Amino acid sequence: MITSLIVNARVRTDDPHRPWADAVALDDESRVVCVGSSAALRKRAPAGARIVDAAGAHVTLLDGRAIIDASSR
């Protein structure tokens, strides 16, 4: 279940057909649930989900987790 979203981000997906996304959905253990557009993931998130605005920062997906690179803002 989605409990948090990171939106307005630059997320490298490693999918050659969609190499970049701008949002990541996380579960209650901060594990990546899915990656996509901010608009699409906001629709999927339940009411009360925590929203983190990355303000254009790069987000790295590593070992099932999302890491915001604050230096890239």
C-alpha positions, 0 to 999 in steps of 0.5 A: 500500500502506498503511504508516501509519494516523492513528487516533482523529482527527476527519477532515472528508471533504467527503462529504455522506453521511459528513462525518466519519471517524476514521482516515486510511491513508497510503502510504510517501510519506505520501499519503492512501490512504483515509479511514474508521473506525479499526476498518475501517482497522486491519483493512486495514493490514498487520502492521507498519504505523505507528499514530499516535494523534491523540487526538481531534485534527482532521486536515485533508486537503490536496493528498493529504496528512493534517495533524494539527492539534495545537492541536485536542486 
